[in-house]
Amino acid sequence: MNIGIIGDYNPAYPSQRTTCEALLHAARQAGLRIGIEWISSSSLHGRSASISSHV
Protein backbone atom coordinates (compact mmCIF):
# COMPACT_ATOMS: atom_id res chain seq x y z
CA MET A 1 0.00 0.00 0.00
CA ASN A 2 1.30 3.46 -0.83
CA ILE A 3 0.43 6.49 1.26
CA GLY A 4 0.90 10.02 -0.03
CA ILE A 5 1.10 12.89 2.42
CA ILE A 6 0.82 16.38 1.01
CA GLY A 7 3.25 18.67 2.77
CA ASP A 8 6.89 19.61 2.84
CA TYR A 9 8.70 16.94 4.85
CA ASN A 10 11.41 18.07 7.20
CA PRO A 11 12.93 15.36 9.42
CA ALA A 12 13.90 18.05 11.93
CA TYR A 13 10.22 18.35 12.91
CA PRO A 14 9.37 15.66 15.48
CA SER A 15 5.69 15.59 14.47
CA GLN A 16 6.58 14.67 10.90
CA ARG A 17 9.00 11.95 11.99
CA THR A 18 6.44 10.48 14.37
CA THR A 19 3.77 10.52 11.64
CA CYS A 20 5.94 8.19 9.57
CA GLU A 21 6.77 6.05 12.58
CA ALA A 22 3.09 5.73 13.53
CA LEU A 23 2.09 4.72 10.01
CA LEU A 24 4.87 2.13 9.83
CA HIS A 25 3.94 0.76 13.26
CA ALA A 26 0.26 0.47 12.35
CA ALA A 27 1.13 -1.26 9.08
CA ARG A 28 3.34 -3.79 10.86
CA GLN A 29 0.58 -4.53 13.37
CA ALA A 30 -1.86 -5.07 10.48
CA GLY A 31 0.62 -7.23 8.59
CA LEU A 32 0.93 -4.75 5.73
CA ARG A 33 3.85 -3.29 3.84
CA ILE A 34 3.53 0.39 3.06
CA GLY A 35 5.37 3.06 1.19
CA ILE A 36 5.19 6.65 2.37
CA GLU A 37 5.72 9.52 -0.03
CA TRP A 38 5.74 13.14 1.01
CA ILE A 39 4.40 15.25 -1.85
CA SER A 40 5.51 18.85 -1.84
CA SER A 41 2.47 21.12 -1.63
CA SER A 42 4.21 23.72 -3.78
CA SER A 43 4.55 21.16 -6.59
CA LEU A 44 0.76 20.77 -6.69
CA HIS A 45 -0.18 24.45 -6.76
CA GLY A 46 -2.50 24.99 -9.72
CA ARG A 47 -2.31 21.35 -10.78
CA SER A 48 -5.39 19.77 -9.22
CA ALA A 49 -5.86 17.46 -12.22
CA SER A 50 -2.44 15.92 -11.61
CA ILE A 51 -3.20 15.08 -7.99
CA SER A 52 -5.08 12.00 -9.13
CA SER A 53 -1.80 10.60 -10.47
CA HIS A 54 -0.60 10.41 -6.85
CA VAL A 55 -3.73 8.62 -5.65
Backbone hydrogen bonds in HBPLUS format (Angstrom, degrees):
<---DONOR---> <-ACCEPTOR-->    atom                        ^
c    i                          cat <-CA-CA->   ^        H-A-AA   ^      H-
h    n   atom  resd res      DA  || num        DHA   H-A  angle D-A-AA Bond
n    s   type  num  typ     dist DA aas  dist angle  dist       angle   num
A0035-GLY N   A0001-MET O   2.80 MM  34  6.30 140.6  1.95 148.7 158.8     1
A0003-ILE N   A0035-GLY O   2.72 MM  32  6.02 160.8  1.75 164.6 170.6     2
A0037-GLU N   A0003-ILE O   2.86 MM  34  6.24 161.8  1.89 163.7 166.8     3
A0005-ILE N   A0037-GLU O   2.88 MM  32  6.23 161.5  1.91 156.6 160.7     4
A0039-ILE N   A0005-ILE O   2.80 MM  34  5.89 164.5  1.82 144.4 149.4     5
A0007-GLY N   A0039-ILE O   2.85 MM  32  5.87 162.6  1.88 146.5 152.2     6
A0013-TYR N   A0010-ASN O   2.94 MM   3  5.85 171.0  1.95 130.8 133.6     7
A0016-GLN N   A0013-TYR O   3.09 MM   3  5.56 130.5  2.34 111.1 122.9     8
A0017-ARG N   A0013-TYR O   3.23 MM   4  6.58 160.3  2.27 155.1 161.0     9
A0018-THR N   A0014-PRO O   2.87 MM   4  6.05 166.8  1.88 156.4 160.0    10
A0019-THR N   A0015-SER O   3.07 MM   4  6.12 136.7  2.27 131.5 142.1    11
A0020-CYS N   A0016-GLN O   3.36 MM   4  6.65 160.3  2.40 146.2 148.7    12
A0021-GLU N   A0017-ARG O   3.02 MM   4  6.33 162.7  2.05 150.1 155.5    13
A0022-ALA N   A0018-THR O   2.83 MM   4  5.87 156.0  1.89 143.8 149.7    14
A0023-LEU N   A0019-THR O   3.04 MM   4  6.26 160.7  2.08 148.7 153.6    15
A0024-LEU N   A0020-CYS O   2.96 MM   4  6.16 164.0  1.98 154.5 158.8    16
A0025-HIS N   A0021-GLU O   2.91 MM   4  6.04 156.1  1.96 145.4 152.3    17
A0026-ALA N   A0022-ALA O   2.93 MM   4  6.09 167.0  1.95 151.3 154.6    18
A0027-ALA N   A0023-LEU O   2.97 MM   4  6.12 156.2  2.02 145.8 152.6    19
A0028-ARG N   A0024-LEU O   2.98 MM   4  6.20 158.5  2.03 147.0 152.5    20
A0029-GLN N   A0025-HIS O   2.99 MM   4  6.26 162.2  2.02 153.5 158.2    21
A0030-ALA N   A0026-ALA O   3.00 MM   4  6.22 140.0  2.17 141.1 151.8    22
A0030-ALA N   A0027-ALA O   3.14 MM   3  5.04 124.3  2.47  92.2 106.6    23
A0031-GLY N   A0027-ALA O   2.93 MM   4  6.02 106.7  2.49 136.6 154.5    24
A0032-LEU N   A0027-ALA O   2.76 MM   5  4.84 168.8  1.77 149.2 146.8    25
A0031-GLY N   A0028-ARG O   3.04 MM   3  4.95 153.4  2.11  99.6 107.9    26
A0043-SER N   A0040-SER O   3.08 MM   3  5.37 137.5  2.27 102.6 114.0    27
A0044-LEU N   A0041-SER O   3.17 MM   3  5.36 151.6  2.26 103.1 111.5    28
A0047-ARG N   A0044-LEU O   2.87 MM   3  5.14 157.0  1.92 142.3 137.0    29
A0050-SER N   A0047-ARG O   2.94 MM   3  5.50 137.2  2.13 113.7 125.0    30
A0051-ILE N   A0048-SER O   3.25 MM   3  5.32 152.6  2.33 100.6 108.6    31
A0053-SER N   A0050-SER O   3.06 MM   3  5.47 149.3  2.15 107.5 116.4    32
A0054-HIS N   A0051-ILE O   2.86 MM   3  5.47 158.8  1.90 119.3 126.4    33
A0055-VAL N   A0052-SER O   3.21 MM   3  5.04 153.9  2.28  96.5 104.4    34
